[in-house]
Amino acid sequence: MNNEQNTKSQRQNRTKAHLKQALIELIKEKGYHSVTVKDIVDHAAYNRSTFYLHYIDKMELAEDLLVSMLQELEDSVGKAYVPGQKVNTAKLNAPSFNIVSYIYKNQSFFTLINYDDTLPGLHTRFPQTILKIYKEQFIFETINNIPVNMDYFKRYTAYGFYGLLHTWIQNGFKETPEDFIQEVIELTKTHIHSFQYIGHHK
């Protein structure tokens, strides 16, 4: 029975992935508000009844797409760290910024920020997710332990990083992920001495 359930859930996941990909491509083609369920099923080569097995409407599909991608973005961060590990910024390297590799690998989704009529909530919830990662997963130590309002510091750093990511995505990923990460590392060294990864709380 278990194998049957596995096959069924794999099939469901595959269908959902196809519907999500169809939505991404259609948003780029005609804008989110013009996309209909009929467009999505035609594009993904499914019928409407298959769509309604998984989602009530286009909005539910859009929300599932956004939530799943941003959740994976959060989950990608910890892959380079051990909970409790303290990292001196002088020793940062490319794997420390696994989040950048994740965005690069999923550029089909993240380029949606280049569009005005795009996935609802993307423009606000993407930067908020970066801030959430900084707030929940890390403890920062400033250069020379200069006392600062840490809430402000995390906002400043998170939105600064988001600004760089946004420009990188808008410019069509001109720099390689490695070059982009190196630039971010050099900037990080100017205001963060070290940080501790405290883990990802689900």
C-alpha positions as a Markdown table, in Angstrom:
| # | Residue | x | y | z |
|---|---|---|---|---|
| 1 | Met | 0.0 | 0.0 | 0.0 |
| 2 | Asn | 2.8 | 2.3 | 0.9 |
| 3 | Asn | 4.4 | 2.1 | -2.5 |
| 4 | Glu | 1.0 | 3.1 | -4.1 |
| 5 | Gln | 0.7 | 6.1 | -1.8 |
| 6 | Asn | 4.3 | 7.1 | -2.6 |
| 7 | Thr | 3.6 | 6.9 | -6.3 |
| 8 | Lys | 0.4 | 8.8 | -5.9 |
| 9 | Ser | 2.0 | 11.6 | -3.9 |
| 10 | Gln | 4.9 | 11.8 | -6.4 |
| 11 | Arg | 2.4 | 12.1 | -9.2 |
| 12 | Gln | 0.6 | 14.8 | -7.3 |
| 13 | Asn | 3.8 | 16.7 | -6.6 |
| 14 | Arg | 4.7 | 16.4 | -10.3 |
| 15 | Thr | 1.3 | 17.8 | -11.4 |
| 16 | Lys | 1.6 | 20.7 | -8.9 |
| 17 | Ala | 5.1 | 21.4 | -10.1 |
| 18 | His | 3.9 | 21.6 | -13.7 |
| 19 | Leu | 1.0 | 23.9 | -12.8 |
| 20 | Lys | 3.3 | 26.2 | -10.9 |
| 21 | Gln | 5.8 | 26.3 | -13.8 |
| 22 | Ala | 2.9 | 27.1 | -16.2 |
| 23 | Leu | 1.8 | 30.0 | -13.9 |
| 24 | Ile | 5.4 | 31.4 | -13.8 |
| 25 | Glu | 5.7 | 31.3 | -17.6 |
| 26 | Leu | 2.3 | 32.8 | -18.2 |
| 27 | Ile | 2.9 | 35.7 | -15.7 |
| 28 | Lys | 6.0 | 36.6 | -17.7 |
| 29 | Glu | 4.0 | 36.4 | -21.0 |
| 30 | Lys | 0.8 | 38.3 | -20.1 |
| 31 | Gly | 0.9 | 39.5 | -16.4 |
| 32 | Tyr | -0.7 | 37.7 | -13.4 |
| 33 | His | -4.1 | 39.4 | -13.6 |
| 34 | Ser | -4.7 | 38.3 | -17.2 |
| 35 | Val | -3.9 | 34.6 | -16.5 |
| 36 | Thr | -6.9 | 32.3 | -16.2 |
| 37 | Val | -7.2 | 28.8 | -15.0 |
| 38 | Lys | -7.9 | 27.8 | -18.6 |
| 39 | Asp | -4.6 | 29.4 | -19.6 |
| 40 | Ile | -2.8 | 27.4 | -16.9 |
| 41 | Val | -4.3 | 24.0 | -17.8 |
| 42 | Asp | -3.8 | 24.6 | -21.5 |
| 43 | His | -0.2 | 25.6 | -21.0 |
| 44 | Ala | 0.6 | 22.6 | -18.7 |
| 45 | Ala | -1.4 | 20.2 | -20.9 |
| 46 | Tyr | -3.8 | 19.1 | -18.2 |
| 47 | Asn | -7.6 | 19.4 | -18.0 |
| 48 | Arg | -9.5 | 21.6 | -15.6 |
| 49 | Ser | -10.7 | 18.8 | -13.4 |
| 50 | Thr | -7.0 | 17.9 | -12.7 |
| 51 | Phe | -6.4 | 21.5 | -11.7 |
| 52 | Tyr | -9.4 | 21.6 | -9.3 |
| 53 | Leu | -8.2 | 18.3 | -7.6 |
| 54 | His | -5.2 | 20.4 | -6.3 |
| 55 | Tyr | -6.3 | 24.0 | -6.1 |
| 56 | Ile | -9.6 | 25.9 | -5.6 |
| 57 | Asp | -8.5 | 28.7 | -7.9 |
| 58 | Lys | -5.5 | 30.6 | -9.4 |
| 59 | Met | -5.0 | 32.5 | -6.2 |
| 60 | Glu | -4.5 | 29.3 | -4.2 |
| 61 | Leu | -1.9 | 28.0 | -6.8 |
| 62 | Ala | -0.1 | 31.4 | -6.7 |
| 63 | Glu | 0.0 | 31.3 | -2.8 |
| 64 | Asp | 1.3 | 27.7 | -2.8 |
| 65 | Leu | 4.0 | 28.7 | -5.3 |
| 66 | Leu | 5.1 | 31.7 | -3.3 |
| 67 | Val | 5.0 | 29.9 | 0.1 |
| 68 | Ser | 6.9 | 26.8 | -1.1 |
| 69 | Met | 9.7 | 28.8 | -2.8 |
| 70 | Leu | 10.2 | 31.1 | 0.1 |
| 71 | Gln | 10.2 | 28.2 | 2.6 |
| 72 | Glu | 12.8 | 26.5 | 0.5 |
| 73 | Leu | 14.8 | 29.7 | 0.4 |
| 74 | Glu | 14.8 | 29.7 | 4.2 |
| 75 | Asp | 15.7 | 26.0 | 4.4 |
| 76 | Ser | 18.6 | 26.5 | 1.9 |
| 77 | Val | 20.5 | 28.8 | 4.3 |
| 78 | Gly | 21.3 | 26.3 | 7.0 |
| 79 | Lys | 22.8 | 23.8 | 4.6 |
| 80 | Ala | 26.3 | 25.4 | 5.0 |
| 81 | Tyr | 26.2 | 25.6 | 8.8 |
| 82 | Val | 26.0 | 23.5 | 12.0 |
| 83 | Pro | 23.7 | 24.9 | 14.6 |
| 84 | Gly | 25.7 | 26.7 | 17.2 |
| 85 | Gln | 28.6 | 27.2 | 14.8 |
| 86 | Lys | 30.4 | 30.6 | 15.0 |
| 87 | Val | 31.8 | 31.9 | 11.8 |
| 88 | Asn | 34.4 | 34.7 | 11.5 |
| 89 | Thr | 33.6 | 36.8 | 8.4 |
| 90 | Ala | 37.2 | 36.6 | 7.4 |
| 91 | Lys | 36.7 | 32.9 | 6.8 |
| 92 | Leu | 33.5 | 33.2 | 4.7 |
| 93 | Asn | 33.4 | 31.3 | 1.4 |
| 94 | Ala | 30.9 | 30.5 | -1.3 |
| 95 | Pro | 29.0 | 27.7 | 0.5 |
| 96 | Ser | 28.3 | 30.2 | 3.3 |
| 97 | Phe | 25.9 | 31.9 | 0.8 |
| 98 | Asn | 24.0 | 28.9 | -0.2 |
| 99 | Ile | 20.9 | 31.2 | -0.5 |
| 100 | Val | 22.6 | 32.9 | -3.6 |
| 101 | Ser | 23.1 | 29.5 | -5.3 |
| 102 | Tyr | 19.4 | 28.6 | -4.5 |
| 103 | Ile | 18.2 | 31.8 | -6.1 |
| 104 | Tyr | 20.5 | 31.2 | -9.1 |
| 105 | Lys | 19.2 | 27.6 | -9.5 |
| 106 | Asn | 15.6 | 28.8 | -9.4 |
| 107 | Gln | 16.0 | 31.9 | -11.5 |
| 108 | Ser | 12.9 | 31.1 | -13.5 |
| 109 | Phe | 10.9 | 31.8 | -10.3 |
| 110 | Phe | 13.0 | 34.7 | -8.9 |
| 111 | Thr | 13.0 | 36.7 | -12.2 |
| 112 | Leu | 9.3 | 37.2 | -11.5 |
| 113 | Ile | 10.4 | 40.2 | -9.4 |
| 114 | Asn | 11.3 | 42.0 | -12.6 |
| 115 | Tyr | 7.6 | 42.2 | -13.5 |
| 116 | Asp | 5.0 | 44.7 | -12.2 |
| 117 | Asp | 1.9 | 42.5 | -12.7 |
| 118 | Thr | 3.5 | 39.6 | -10.9 |
| 119 | Leu | 2.9 | 37.0 | -8.2 |
| 120 | Pro | 0.9 | 38.7 | -5.5 |
| 121 | Gly | 3.0 | 39.4 | -2.4 |
| 122 | Leu | 6.3 | 38.5 | -4.0 |
| 123 | His | 7.7 | 42.1 | -3.8 |
| 124 | Thr | 7.1 | 42.4 | -0.1 |
| 125 | Arg | 7.4 | 38.8 | 1.1 |
| 126 | Phe | 10.8 | 38.1 | -0.6 |
| 127 | Pro | 12.6 | 40.8 | 1.4 |
| 128 | Gln | 10.7 | 40.0 | 4.5 |
| 129 | Thr | 11.9 | 36.4 | 4.2 |
| 130 | Ile | 15.5 | 37.6 | 4.1 |
| 131 | Leu | 14.9 | 39.6 | 7.2 |
| 132 | Lys | 13.2 | 36.6 | 8.9 |
| 133 | Ile | 16.3 | 34.5 | 8.2 |
| 134 | Tyr | 18.6 | 37.1 | 9.7 |
| 135 | Lys | 16.4 | 37.5 | 12.8 |
| 136 | Glu | 15.7 | 33.9 | 13.5 |
| 137 | Gln | 18.7 | 32.0 | 12.3 |
| 138 | Phe | 21.7 | 34.2 | 13.2 |
| 139 | Ile | 23.3 | 36.2 | 16.0 |
| 140 | Phe | 25.7 | 38.9 | 14.7 |
| 141 | Glu | 28.7 | 40.4 | 16.2 |
| 142 | Thr | 29.7 | 43.9 | 14.9 |
| 143 | Ile | 33.3 | 45.0 | 14.1 |
| 144 | Asn | 35.1 | 45.7 | 17.4 |
| 145 | Asn | 31.8 | 44.8 | 19.2 |
| 146 | Ile | 30.5 | 48.2 | 18.6 |
| 147 | Pro | 27.1 | 48.4 | 20.4 |
| 148 | Val | 24.2 | 48.9 | 18.0 |
| 149 | Asn | 20.4 | 48.4 | 18.1 |
| 150 | Met | 20.5 | 44.8 | 16.8 |
| 151 | Asp | 17.0 | 45.0 | 15.4 |
| 152 | Tyr | 18.0 | 48.0 | 13.2 |
| 153 | Phe | 21.3 | 46.3 | 12.3 |
| 154 | Lys | 19.5 | 43.2 | 11.1 |
| 155 | Arg | 17.0 | 45.2 | 9.1 |
| 156 | Tyr | 19.8 | 47.4 | 7.6 |
| 157 | Thr | 21.8 | 44.3 | 6.6 |
| 158 | Ala | 18.9 | 42.2 | 5.4 |
| 159 | Tyr | 17.4 | 44.9 | 3.2 |
| 160 | Gly | 20.9 | 45.9 | 1.9 |
| 161 | Phe | 21.5 | 42.2 | 0.9 |
| 162 | Tyr | 18.0 | 42.1 | -0.7 |
| 163 | Gly | 18.8 | 45.3 | -2.7 |
| 164 | Leu | 22.0 | 43.6 | -4.0 |
| 165 | Leu | 20.0 | 40.4 | -4.9 |
| 166 | His | 17.3 | 42.4 | -6.6 |
| 167 | Thr | 19.9 | 44.2 | -8.8 |
| 168 | Trp | 21.6 | 41.0 | -9.6 |
| 169 | Ile | 18.3 | 39.4 | -10.7 |
| 170 | Gln | 17.2 | 42.5 | -12.6 |
| 171 | Asn | 20.6 | 42.6 | -14.5 |
| 172 | Gly | 19.9 | 39.0 | -15.7 |
| 173 | Phe | 22.5 | 37.4 | -13.4 |
| 174 | Lys | 25.4 | 39.0 | -15.2 |
| 175 | Glu | 27.9 | 38.2 | -12.6 |
| 176 | Thr | 28.4 | 34.5 | -11.8 |
| 177 | Pro | 27.1 | 33.4 | -8.4 |
| 178 | Glu | 30.7 | 33.0 | -7.3 |
| 179 | Asp | 31.6 | 36.6 | -8.3 |
| 180 | Phe | 28.4 | 37.9 | -6.7 |
| 181 | Ile | 29.0 | 36.0 | -3.5 |
| 182 | Gln | 32.6 | 37.4 | -3.4 |
| 183 | Glu | 31.3 | 40.9 | -3.6 |
| 184 | Val | 28.8 | 40.3 | -0.8 |
| 185 | Ile | 31.5 | 38.7 | 1.4 |
| 186 | Glu | 33.8 | 41.8 | 1.0 |
| 187 | Leu | 30.9 | 44.0 | 2.0 |
| 188 | Thr | 29.9 | 41.8 | 4.9 |
| 189 | Lys | 33.5 | 42.1 | 6.3 |
| 190 | Thr | 33.1 | 45.9 | 6.6 |
| 191 | His | 30.5 | 45.7 | 9.3 |
| 192 | Ile | 30.2 | 42.1 | 10.7 |
| 193 | His | 33.0 | 40.6 | 12.6 |
| 194 | Ser | 31.4 | 37.2 | 13.1 |
| 195 | Phe | 28.1 | 35.5 | 13.4 |
| 196 | Gln | 26.6 | 32.5 | 15.0 |
| 197 | Tyr | 24.1 | 30.2 | 13.2 |
| 198 | Ile | 21.5 | 29.3 | 15.7 |
| 199 | Gly | 19.5 | 26.9 | 13.5 |
| 200 | His | 16.2 | 26.9 | 11.7 |
| 201 | His | 13.1 | 26.8 | 13.8 |
| 202 | Lys | 10.2 | 25.2 | 11.9 |
